[in-house]
Structures are given as C-alpha cells and as structure tokens.
Amino acid sequence: MKLLIVESPSKAKTIEKYLANEYKVVASVGHIRDLPKNNKKAIDIEGGFVPHYEISAGKEKVVAELKSLAKKSTEILLATDPDREGEAIAWHVAETCNLKKPKRVLFYEITPAAVKEAVAHPRELDVNLRKAQEARRVLDRLVGYDLSGLIWKKVRYGLSAGRVQSPALHILVEREKEIRAFTPEKYWVLRASLETAHKDTLELSANEEPRDEARVKDILTRGQKGTWSITDIKASEVSKRPKAPFTTSTLQQAASSRLGFSPSRTMRIAQKLYEKGFITYMRTDSTTLSKEAVATIHKTIVTEFGKEFVMPREFKTKSKNAQEAHEAIRPTDAGKKTAGVTEEEKRLYQLIRIRTVASQMADAKVLRTKIIANIGEVNFPDFSVTGSHLLFLGWLALDTQARSEDVELPKLTAGEALKLKELVSDAKETLPPNRYSEAGLVKELEKRGIGRPSTYASIIKTIIDRGYVVKDGKALQPTETGEVVDDFLSLHFQDFVSDTFTADMENKLDEIAEGTRDYTKTLKDFYTPFTKEVKAKDKLDKMTNMGDAPEDILCPICQGKMIVKLARSGKFLSCAKFPECTGARTIDGEELEGPKEIGEACPDCKDGKLVERDGRYGRFVSCNNYPKCKYIKRDASTQPTTGVKCPMCKDGEMSERRGRFGVFYSCTNYPGCKNAIKSKPTGNICDYKREDKENKPCGALMMEGTKTIPERCSDKTCPNHNPHKLEPKK
C-alpha cells in the first residue's frame, strides 16, 4: 500500500480522486503535535531552545491511525501545505510515525496534472524551513509567556501580550491618539456656477481652499463683479493599468473593501477553494504567474473579448522575502467563470478570477479634459472642472466594478465668455485621520514588515478576541484595556515590541529558512537581553492608579478624592482610600453600587463583614477586607445550580455562569475545582469505553447538544463528543 498524508480531510478526498487508487490519502487534520499549553518549561532554553512537543488534545486517534497505516505502507509521501507551517506538520508526522526517509511533495494547485507532477518528483524534508517555523513558535511562546505574566502582575490578571500582536495593537493605539490630539481647522470650499453662450451650465470649484475668512470675502466680492471666461482647456489621454494578481495580503484587502469579508473569513473561504482544486495555494507573497497559466489566461481573453484586449505582463513581487509559494493566487482554470459551492465561495472565486485575468489585459484608455475659468485678475484663484470619457475599455471590460461614470463636458474654446449665475462658499473643518479598517491594518502590517501573509488574519482575530480592540462598523477601535496594555509595553518594552524590531526579527526568521542564520544563536541573541529586561521590570509597582479623577468628581460615600483604575470592562473611578472606602463611579461620573453586606461576619479575619460581589465567574460572597483577607464563602445558595453533581470533585454542583463567550457551566467549588463545560449538563455520565483509558468508561458529564445530536460528552478528547461520527454499534 502507498500512503499520501495531507492536512485537510476535504483536500484528501479531492486528491484521492486524481490518483486513481494509486495511493491511500489520509489527513492529519492540521497539527498533530504542539508545545504543551501555557508551559514555558516545554522549551529547554539552556539546552539550545529545544522544544518538547506532545500530541495535541483530541489527536490521539488520528496519530494512532497514521502510525498503523505507516507500518503497512511501502511508500509514504507527506503532502501538507507548501509553506513553513506545512513543512513543520510534515516533520511532526514523520517524527511521530518514525519515518526513516520521509518524502515530501508540494501541491501549489490541486488539479489532476499538478498532483501527478508533484507525486512524480518528491523531495526531502526542508530542515531549514522547519527550523524557521520552530523558531517562530518558540519565540512567540517565550515572549508571550514572559510578557503576559508580567502584565498579569503589574496591570491586571488575564491580560496578554505577544511578539506580533503587541506591535499591531500599537499601530491602532497610535492612530487613536492622533485622532484625539487632532485640532480641526476651518477652511472654505468655493464653487461657481457659470453659463456658456449656448446656455450650458458649468459647475466649477476653486483650486484654492482658503483658511482665512477675509480671503474668502475678497474672492466672493471680486468674483461677483468680475468678467468670467475660459482661460484654458487641457485634454490628455490617460492609461489605466490593471493591478497585479493577488497575494495573500492584497486578497484580504480587496475582499474586505469589495465583499465585506474579514481577513479570517477570506482565508477560511480561500482554503476551501484551494482544497477543492479551484484556486492555487492562498498563502503567498508572490505576484508571478506560470507560463502555462498565462497562456490559458490569454486564450480566455481572446475568446471572451478579442485579441486587442490581450497585453502580456510580468509583475515583480514587492516583498524582498517572497518565497512561500511559486505563484500568485489564481484560478486553476482561468476559463472557469464561476466555482465554489456556497455563495461566499462563488463571490471570492469571481474576485480572484477577475483580478487574475484582468492582469493580462490591455490598459483602459481615458480622455480627461480640464476646463479652467477665471476673471483675469491678479491673485484670484482658478476655478476648474474635470471631465472624462472612456475611449477603450481594456481590462475594465472584465472588472466592471472598477469603472467610473463618464463625466461629459460641453464643447468650449479658450477665451470664451461665461456668465456668472452663482458664487458661493461652504465653511468646513479638517477631519482627523480615519481609524484603520481590517483591510487598512493588513496593508499597514505588510508595509511595516510585521508578521507574514499567513499570520495577518490571526493577528487581527487575536487582538479582537483579547478585548483590546472592538469593531465599530468597519473601523478597528482600541478599547481602554488595549490602550493601557499598549501604554505599559511602550513605556517598559519599547525596543522589543516596536515594529522595526519585529520586522527585523521576521527577516532573521527568513534567513533561518534560507539556511544562512543559526537557529540557536538567533534565539539566544534575542532572549538573553529580553529575559533580563523582564526580570528588571518585576520590581515595578502595580499599576493600580492610572491617574486622578477630575477634581469636581468626589467619592459617593466619603466625598473624598477619586482615582482612575482598570477593570475587565474598562476604566472606572475608585475612591483613593480603597479598600477602607469602597465608593466607585463610572468613568463618566455615575455612581456604581458596591458590594452588598449579607449580615455575616468573616470567619477568617473576624473583624470583616461578608459581602456579595460580581466576579469573573458570576456572583460570589467574600470578605469586605479584600485584598487583605481573601476569604470566599463556598455557598451553593449564592450560585444558580443545575442540581447535577460535579464528577471531578464529587462535592460541588454544576452551576450556570456567564463569561466572555456567553453562558457556561462550572463547579460551585471553583477555584478549588476547575471543572467547566460549555453546555447544560443532562445529569448523565459518559459511558463510552475509551482506548486511551484502557477501555474504561470516559466518566465525564454528558451535556445538551443540538436537535440532531440531543446529547454529547462534555470532554472534547472523547470520541463521544461527536457521537454522529461514531460507527454504529453492531
């Protein structure tokens, strides 16, 4: 048996059809190994930054199947995605399955010809490419672990920082501060309505936008008295070139502006189109097209529009490190006008096809005419209007969305007299810079060299999921929490989270991939000064005070001074005497209700009183002397329970709670017991006999499912978590 291993099950199905039963094609379903979650010790720093991997949760069955098939196979090909991540996955599969001489094949497009060609020419695993991915993973873990831990201690528990996410956040915060600091300036727009000898009306605008009201009045006065005429007519033919085929970043930008897709949504849809064989690989910096693709595109253009619409072009890739794929993102068959199953797949495919085919089409020709009028007096601004007429459609014949309407102007001659009908001014104010959209941030990240095409979508998703950024329409706006984190990092770790430092590190990772830079030395050169800096900042005082409240806003309880503090929901005003006084207000000054006494004394500190509080995991009872006294009452009466006993601690009950991602259910004995599930427990216990537990019953709680799957195991690693995928019992 011959075995071919890919990442995706849908990709496996497509490829198996093309190999005519020559190979059994199976999927690893992404990564099968990773660093242990939130564990810095998984990396042997002293031993040369050696990572210690473990089988990813829920992948035990996949790994067992791969090992079993590998033993039976006479030939094994590793055909994971053609980039660093894919190279790493292939290596992990080879290591886990103990493959002696693993062979690697690359599919840049999943078509019968491309698949057969790749299978016929396998190569060895690229050690350097894998090392580059490993270096990135290790760096991100070390930076994230150390910085996040420090922020937990010095700012607030639960916050995080990262090597790439933090510079991205900084870009957004920088822009937000620019907007706040912006001082609008008044200016005037001047418009003249003029009549020609043939009674045609021209609407012209002044080429000057005065900032001085006296200047405006002077222009209006002189313009109303003066004699108007055509002073000049300028006509020129302009060529409009098509844009280059899509790279990952330009696809994300275009899909955002034209289709309203987020970068993560775009990449998810593009992945499906690639796996189904409709487009080439979608993670690439390259704008080049293969000779075969260009020939097909030219034939398509001739068939659809004619020979005169063909213009062969070569596009140079702007990124100096473009090496993750051979080609731009293009259709595998340019002649196919539509592809995909869902509506969103069809829309994205059409966008890719139009951009690809248009790139090989002739320039559009536009005749632009500019008419200039004046009264012929010194220091009087020109008034002008521009018209345009499409002479030749060129690539716009295909990309109709890029067309603009013709603006027809009357036929006039220089020196022709005009009659003033109206001369008006509109007072306006200069506007602050716009917030970044997702497309705009992707463009900026690429410009500054932060991250790589494959990471842009995840970067944006991360800072949104962390609560550092919210979407306001299409705009990305930093939250108060995001600004506080950025301020802390910018103040204490400017060198390590700056975009120049991050871009330089990306270049070093590229050099590791090229084999020109040593893995261990690169990580040591970074981590030695970095960890020293982190340890030095451990002496900083905690950021409990983020500034004084306005003097006219006083504590609602003691009427004393208030200060700004940070909570999970953002900034608020706290009494400066806290914890002696618990007075609090919103950042706008509205009074906040504090903890309510329940009429019981604290059993630990004796002089405190028990109060009800709203916390991260719902309502609870604690001592009012917190943080000096950290007593928490374990009373199920303070929590709405389901009546289902917790199988983990066998003492508490599962209670309904509300968290960041909505309702979930956890043990009333938290934090002593951390058992938590995402849906309401049914009260039943999973009796599925698991192979990884010596065929013993799972023992986890069963929880409510869907209409088609009424009940499922709460343990994600249990096969009974997806009972619809289990083989029917005989």
Rosetta blueprint (number, residue, H / E / L):
1 M L
2 K E
3 L E
4 L E
5 I E
6 V E
7 E L
8 S L
9 P H
10 S H
11 K H
12 A H
13 K H
14 T H
15 I H
16 E H
17 K H
18 Y H
19 L L
20 A L
21 N L
22 E L
23 Y L
24 K E
25 V E
26 V E
27 A E
28 S L
29 V L
30 G L
31 H L
32 I L
33 R E
34 D E
35 L L
36 P L
37 K L
38 N L
39 N L
40 K H
41 K H
42 A H
43 I E
44 D E
45 I L
46 E L
47 G L
48 G L
49 F L
50 V E
51 P E
52 H L
53 Y L
54 E E
55 I E
56 S L
57 A L
58 G L
59 K L
60 E H
61 K H
62 V H
63 V H
64 A H
65 E H
66 L H
67 K H
68 S H
69 L H
70 A H
71 K H
72 K H
73 S L
74 T L
75 E E
76 I E
77 L E
78 L E
79 A L
80 T L
81 D L
82 P L
83 D L
84 R H
85 E H
86 G H
87 E H
88 A H
89 I H
90 A H
91 W H
92 H H
93 V H
94 A H
95 E H
96 T H
97 C L
98 N L
99 L L
100 K L
101 K L
102 P L
103 K E
104 R E
105 V L
106 L L
107 F L
108 Y L
109 E L
110 I L
111 T L
112 P H
113 A H
114 A H
115 V H
116 K H
117 E H
118 A H
119 V H
120 A H
121 H L
122 P L
123 R E
124 E E
125 L L
126 D L
127 V H
128 N H
129 L H
130 R H
131 K H
132 A H
133 Q H
134 E H
135 A H
136 R H
137 R H
138 V H
139 L H
140 D H
141 R H
142 L H
143 V H
144 G H
145 Y H
146 D H
147 L H
148 S H
149 G H
150 L H
151 I H
152 W H
153 K H
154 K H
155 V L
156 R L
157 Y L
158 G L
159 L L
160 S L
161 A L
162 G L
163 R L
164 V L
165 Q H
166 S H
167 P H
168 A H
169 L H
170 H H
171 I H
172 L H
173 V H
174 E H
175 R H
176 E H
177 K H
178 E H
179 I H
180 R H
181 A H
182 F L
183 T L
184 P L
185 E L
186 K E
187 Y E
188 W E
189 V E
190 L E
191 R E
192 A E
193 S E
194 L E
195 E E
196 T L
197 A L
198 H L
199 K L
200 D L
201 T E
202 L E
203 E E
204 L E
205 S E
206 A E
207 N L
208 E L
209 E L
210 P L
211 R L
212 D L
213 E H
214 A H
215 R H
216 V H
217 K H
218 D H
219 I H
220 L H
221 T H
222 R H
223 G H
224 Q H
225 K H
226 G L
227 T L
228 W E
229 S E
230 I E
231 T E
232 D E
233 I E
234 K E
235 A E
236 S E
237 E E
238 V E
239 S E
240 K E
241 R L
242 P L
243 K L
244 A L
245 P L
246 F E
247 T L
248 T H
249 S H
250 T H
251 L H
252 Q H
253 Q H
254 A H
255 A H
256 S H
257 S H
258 R H
259 L H
260 G L
261 F L
262 S L
263 P H
264 S H
265 R H
266 T H
267 M H
268 R H
269 I H
270 A H
271 Q H
272 K H
273 L H
274 Y H
275 E H
276 K L
277 G L
278 F L
279 I E
280 T L
281 Y L
282 M L
283 R L
284 T L
285 D L
286 S L
287 T L
288 T L
289 L L
290 S L
291 K H
292 E H
293 A H
294 V H
295 A H
296 T H
297 I H
298 H H
299 K H
300 T H
301 I H
302 V H
303 T H
304 E H
305 F L
306 G L
307 K H
308 E H
309 F H
310 V E
311 M L
312 P L
313 R L
314 E L
315 F L
316 K L
317 T L
318 K L
319 S L
320 K L
321 N L
322 A L
323 Q L
324 E L
325 A L
326 H L
327 E L
328 A L
329 I E
330 R L
331 P E
332 T L
333 D L
334 A L
335 G L
336 K L
337 K L
338 T L
339 A L
340 G L
341 V L
342 T L
343 E H
344 E H
345 E H
346 K H
347 R H
348 L H
349 Y H
350 Q H
351 L H
352 I H
353 R H
354 I H
355 R H
356 T H
357 V H
358 A H
359 S L
360 Q L
361 M E
362 A L
363 D L
364 A E
365 K E
366 V E
367 L E
368 R E
369 T E
370 K E
371 I E
372 I E
373 A E
374 N E
375 I L
376 G L
377 E L
378 V L
379 N L
380 F L
381 P L
382 D L
383 F E
384 S E
385 V E
386 T E
387 G E
388 S E
389 H E
390 L E
391 L E
392 F E
393 L L
394 G H
395 W H
396 L H
397 A H
398 L L
399 D L
400 T H
401 Q H
402 A H
403 R L
404 S L
405 E L
406 D L
407 V E
408 E L
409 L L
410 P L
411 K L
412 L L
413 T L
414 A L
415 G L
416 E L
417 A E
418 L E
419 K E
420 L E
421 K E
422 E E
423 L E
424 V E
425 S E
426 D E
427 A E
428 K E
429 E E
430 T L
431 L L
432 P L
433 P L
434 N L
435 R L
436 Y L
437 S E
438 E H
439 A H
440 G H
441 L H
442 V H
443 K H
444 E H
445 L H
446 E H
447 K H
448 R H
449 G L
450 I L
451 G L
452 R L
453 P L
454 S L
455 T L
456 Y H
457 A H
458 S H
459 I H
460 I H
461 K H
462 T H
463 I H
464 I H
465 D H
466 R L
467 G L
468 Y L
469 V E
470 V E
471 K E
472 D E
473 G L
474 K L
475 A E
476 L E
477 Q E
478 P E
479 T L
480 E H
481 T H
482 G H
483 E H
484 V H
485 V H
486 D H
487 D H
488 F H
489 L H
490 S H
491 L H
492 H H
493 F L
494 Q H
495 D H
496 F H
497 V H
498 S L
499 D H
500 T H
501 F H
502 T H
503 A H
504 D H
505 M H
506 E H
507 N H
508 K H
509 L H
510 D H
511 E H
512 I H
513 A H
514 E H
515 G L
516 T L
517 R L
518 D L
519 Y H
520 T H
521 K H
522 T H
523 L H
524 K H
525 D H
526 F H
527 Y H
528 T H
529 P H
530 F H
531 T H
532 K H
533 E H
534 V H
535 K H
536 A H
537 K H
538 D L
539 K L
540 L L
541 D L
542 K L
543 M L
544 T L
545 N L
546 M L
547 G L
548 D E
549 A L
550 P L
551 E L
552 D L
553 I L
554 L L
555 C L
556 P L
557 I L
558 C L
559 Q L
560 G L
561 K L
562 M E
563 I E
564 V E
565 K E
566 L E
567 A E
568 R L
569 S L
570 G E
571 K E
572 F E
573 L E
574 S E
575 C E
576 A L
577 K L
578 F L
579 P L
580 E L
581 C L
582 T L
583 G L
584 A E
585 R E
586 T E
587 I L
588 D L
589 G L
590 E L
591 E E
592 L E
593 E L
594 G L
595 P L
596 K E
597 E E
598 I E
599 G E
600 E E
601 A E
602 C L
603 P L
604 D L
605 C L
606 K L
607 D L
608 G L
609 K E
610 L E
611 V E
612 E E
613 R E
614 D E
615 G E
616 R L
617 Y L
618 G E
619 R E
620 F E
621 V E
622 S E
623 C E
624 N L
625 N L
626 Y L
627 P L
628 K L
629 C L
630 K L
631 Y L
632 I E
633 K E
634 R L
635 D L
636 A H
637 S H
638 T H
639 Q L
640 P L
641 T E
642 T E
643 G E
644 V E
645 K E
646 C L
647 P L
648 M L
649 C L
650 K L
651 D L
652 G L
653 E E
654 M E
655 S E
656 E E
657 R E
658 R E
659 G E
660 R L
661 F L
662 G E
663 V E
664 F E
665 Y E
666 S E
667 C E
668 T L
669 N L
670 Y L
671 P L
672 G L
673 C L
674 K L
675 N L
676 A E
677 I E
678 K L
679 S L
680 K L
681 P E
682 T E
683 G E
684 N E
685 I E
686 C L
687 D L
688 Y L
689 K E
690 R E
691 E H
692 D H
693 K H
694 E L
695 N L
696 K E
697 P E
698 C L
699 G L
700 A L
701 L E
702 M E
703 M E
704 E E
705 G L
706 T L
707 K L
708 T L
709 I L
710 P L
711 E E
712 R E
713 C E
714 S L
715 D L
716 K L
717 T L
718 C L
719 P H
720 N H
721 H H
722 N L
723 P H
724 H H
725 K H
726 L L
727 E L
728 P L
729 K L
730 K L
